[in-house]
Amino acid sequence: MCRFAMVPIRQSLYQVGLFFVLSILSISILQARQNPSSERDTKTNPTAGRGTFNSSCAGCHGLDGTGSDKAVNISGSARVRHLSDAQLSSIISNGVPGTGMPAFRSLTARQVRAVVDYLRSLQGKAEGRVLPGDPKRGKEIFFGKGDCSACHTISGQGGFLGPDLTEHGATSSGDAIRDEIVRSPRVPSIGYRTAALTTESGERLEGLVRNEDNFSVQLQTKDGSFHFFKKTDLRSFDRQDGSLMPADYRNRLSESELNDLASYLMTTPSPNQAAPPRKKVDDDE
């Protein structure tokens, strides 16, 4: 009787153990679905932070991080390169008091980490860069067909309405520069807002609003001239939302011409340039 009684007991213990193991497996699977792998939590794909960087950082620092008249170069600066990931994350999240760097507290820790990883990828592009085209032809496009010099300056030559591009591509890849040309944000950053006004005499001017307060406005027209007006002396003053940057470069220039233009911007003089870019050859991948 005792020997036969042990059989159901063993079966019951086996069933309890099996149920316990299956329960643990179910919980583990559920947690894995709810929480991505720890590897992805600690290390992100550098391109994952590109969208956040472009929407939150590029307005001041540029799409390639080389800076502008509003913010420092964060992709080519040795000082920024030497900051730890934790220090960069803290700057992004908390800002820098007393400067123009705001705190991005709305970003999650994962988004901040992705931005840092993307910035590191931009910083790494200063070394071993390959020219996608011919910089000599690119210079001809810049001052000719592309009409870039109507607004931008290179080494003191060109227009005044857009940012000086002398060192703009010093630490950028050809892909980043092409992307900036054909997909540049059409909402201009502060300092490059445009407006049209009409004076009491009927003269109409369009250009960049360089300074403005409640009583006056200073406009810079395409020829580089500055015009100061009291607002009470104007018939009309209309701010414009769009950018002066043409949106049709993908159609205006061929892929080869975009590569040439990018190569020219990559080879303009820069004291921060870590390594001279080399010309792409046919067997380069």
C-alpha positions in Angstrom: 0.0 0.0 0.0 2.8 2.4 0.9 4.7 1.7 -2.4 1.6 2.5 -4.5 0.8 5.6 -2.5 4.3 7.1 -3.4 3.4 7.2 -7.1 0.7 10.0 -7.0 2.9 11.9 -4.5 5.9 11.9 -6.9 3.6 12.8 -9.8 2.2 15.7 -7.7 5.7 17.0 -6.9 6.7 16.7 -10.6 3.6 18.7 -11.6 4.3 21.4 -9.0 7.9 21.7 -10.1 7.0 21.9 -13.7 4.4 24.5 -13.0 7.0 26.5 -11.0 9.6 26.4 -13.9 7.0 27.3 -16.5 5.9 30.3 -14.3 9.4 31.6 -14.1 9.9 31.2 -17.9 6.6 33.1 -18.5 7.6 35.9 -16.2 11.1 36.2 -17.9 9.5 36.3 -21.4 7.1 39.0 -20.3 9.9 41.1 -18.8 11.9 40.7 -21.9 9.1 42.0 -24.0 8.4 44.9 -21.7 12.1 45.8 -21.3 14.5 45.6 -24.3 17.8 43.9 -23.8 20.2 45.5 -21.4 22.7 45.7 -24.3 20.3 48.1 -26.1 19.7 50.0 -22.9 23.4 50.8 -22.5 24.4 51.2 -26.1 22.3 52.6 -28.9 22.8 52.7 -32.6 24.4 56.1 -33.3 21.9 57.0 -36.0 19.0 56.5 -33.4 19.8 59.9 -32.0 20.0 61.7 -35.3 16.3 62.8 -35.3 16.5 64.2 -31.8 19.8 65.9 -32.5 18.4 67.5 -35.7 15.2 68.7 -34.0 16.7 69.8 -30.7 20.4 70.7 -31.3 21.0 71.4 -35.0 19.2 74.7 -34.9 22.2 76.2 -33.0 25.0 73.7 -33.4 24.3 72.8 -37.1 23.3 69.4 -38.6 26.9 68.3 -38.4 27.7 69.9 -35.0 30.2 72.3 -36.4 28.5 75.3 -34.8 27.2 78.7 -35.8 27.2 82.2 -34.6 24.8 81.0 -31.9 26.6 78.0 -30.6 30.0 76.3 -30.4 31.5 73.6 -32.6 30.7 70.4 -30.7 31.9 67.9 -33.3 35.4 69.3 -33.9 36.2 70.9 -30.6 38.9 69.0 -28.7 37.5 70.3 -25.4 34.1 68.8 -26.1 35.7 65.5 -27.3 37.4 65.1 -24.0 34.2 65.3 -22.0 32.9 62.0 -20.8 29.5 60.6 -21.9 28.2 61.2 -18.5 29.3 64.9 -18.6 27.7 65.4 -22.0 24.5 63.7 -20.8 24.4 66.1 -17.9 24.9 69.1 -20.1 22.0 68.0 -22.4 19.6 67.3 -19.5 20.5 70.2 -17.3 21.8 72.9 -19.7 24.6 75.3 -18.8 23.5 78.2 -16.6 24.6 81.6 -17.8 24.9 80.5 -21.4 22.6 80.0 -24.3 22.5 76.2 -23.7 19.1 75.3 -22.4 18.1 72.2 -20.4 16.3 69.5 -22.3 14.5 67.9 -19.4 11.7 66.6 -21.6 14.1 64.1 -23.2 14.2 60.6 -21.7 17.5 59.1 -20.5 17.5 56.8 -23.5 17.0 59.8 -25.9 19.9 61.7 -24.2 22.1 58.6 -24.5 21.2 58.3 -28.2 22.1 62.0 -28.8 25.5 61.5 -27.1 26.2 58.4 -29.3 25.2 60.3 -32.4 27.5 63.2 -31.4 30.3 60.7 -30.9 29.7 59.4 -34.4 30.0 63.0 -35.8 33.2 63.6 -33.9 34.7 60.5 -35.4 34.1 61.6 -38.9 36.9 64.2 -38.7 39.4 61.3 -39.3 39.8 59.3 -42.4 37.2 61.3 -44.4 37.0 60.6 -48.1 36.1 63.2 -50.7 33.0 62.0 -52.7 33.8 64.3 -55.6 36.0 67.0 -57.1 36.5 70.1 -54.9 37.6 72.2 -57.8 34.4 71.6 -59.7 32.6 72.1 -56.4 34.0 75.6 -56.1 32.7 76.4 -59.6 29.3 75.2 -58.5 29.4 77.2 -55.2 30.1 80.5 -57.0 28.2 79.6 -60.2 25.4 77.2 -60.9 24.5 76.5 -57.3 24.4 80.3 -56.5 25.5 79.5 -53.0 27.8 82.6 -52.8 24.7 84.8 -53.2 24.1 84.3 -49.5 27.1 82.4 -48.1 30.8 83.4 -47.7 33.8 81.2 -48.2 37.2 82.7 -47.1 35.8 86.3 -47.4 34.2 85.8 -50.8 30.4 85.7 -51.2 27.2 87.0 -49.7 26.2 88.0 -46.2 22.7 86.7 -45.7 23.6 83.2 -44.7 26.2 81.7 -42.3 29.9 81.8 -43.2 30.8 78.4 -44.5 34.5 78.7 -44.5 35.0 76.0 -41.8 31.5 74.6 -41.9 32.5 71.3 -43.5 35.8 70.9 -41.8 34.7 67.9 -39.7 31.8 66.6 -41.7 31.4 63.7 -44.1 30.2 64.1 -47.6 26.9 62.4 -46.7 26.3 64.9 -43.9 26.9 67.9 -46.1 24.8 66.6 -48.9 22.0 65.9 -46.5 22.2 69.4 -45.1 22.0 70.9 -48.6 19.0 69.0 -49.8 17.2 68.6 -46.4 18.1 71.7 -44.6 15.4 72.8 -42.1 13.2 75.3 -43.8 12.5 77.1 -40.5 15.4 79.5 -40.0 17.2 79.8 -36.7 17.2 83.0 -34.7 19.5 85.5 -36.5 18.3 84.3 -39.9 14.7 85.3 -39.8 13.5 87.2 -42.8 11.1 90.0 -43.2 9.7 92.4 -45.9 8.9 96.0 -45.2 7.6 99.1 -47.0 8.8 102.6 -46.2 6.6 105.7 -46.1 8.0 106.6 -49.6 6.8 103.2 -50.9 10.2 101.5 -51.1 10.0 97.8 -50.5 12.9 95.9 -49.0 13.4 92.2 -48.1 16.2 90.7 -46.0 17.3 89.4 -42.6 16.2 90.9 -39.4 19.5 91.6 -37.7 18.1 93.6 -34.7 14.6 94.5 -33.5 12.9 96.0 -30.5 9.5 97.5 -29.9 10.4 100.7 -31.7 12.9 99.9 -34.4 14.2 97.3 -36.8 17.5 96.7 -38.6 17.3 94.9 -41.9 20.2 93.5 -43.9 19.4 93.2 -47.6 21.0 90.7 -50.1 23.7 93.1 -51.1 25.0 93.2 -47.5 23.7 96.7 -46.7 22.1 97.4 -43.3 19.0 99.6 -43.1 17.7 101.0 -39.9 14.1 102.1 -39.5 11.8 103.3 -36.8 8.6 101.2 -36.9 6.5 104.3 -36.9 8.0 105.3 -40.2 7.0 102.1 -42.0 3.8 101.5 -43.9 4.1 97.7 -43.4 6.5 95.3 -41.7 5.8 91.6 -42.4 7.8 88.8 -40.8 8.3 85.7 -43.1 8.3 82.2 -41.8 10.3 80.6 -44.6 14.0 80.3 -45.1 16.0 82.0 -47.9 17.7 78.6 -48.4 16.4 77.1 -51.7 14.5 73.9 -51.3 15.1 72.5 -54.8 18.8 71.6 -54.8 18.0 67.9 -55.3 16.5 68.9 -58.7 18.8 71.8 -59.4 22.0 69.8 -59.0 22.9 66.3 -60.0 24.2 63.7 -57.6 27.7 64.2 -59.0 27.4 68.0 -58.6 26.2 67.6 -55.0 29.3 65.4 -54.4 31.6 68.0 -55.9 30.0 70.8 -53.8 30.3 68.7 -50.6 34.0 68.1 -51.4 34.6 71.8 -51.8 33.1 72.5 -48.4 35.1 69.7 -46.9 38.4 71.1 -48.1 38.0 74.8 -47.0 40.7 75.8 -44.5 40.1 74.9 -40.8 42.4 75.0 -37.8 40.3 72.2 -36.2 40.7 69.8 -39.1 42.2 66.6 -37.7 43.2 64.9 -40.9 43.2 66.1 -44.5 40.5 64.2 -46.5 41.7 62.1 -49.3 40.2 61.8 -52.8 37.9 58.8 -53.3 39.3 56.2 -55.7 37.4 53.7 -57.8 38.2 50.7 -55.5 37.2 52.5 -52.3 34.1 51.0 -50.7 
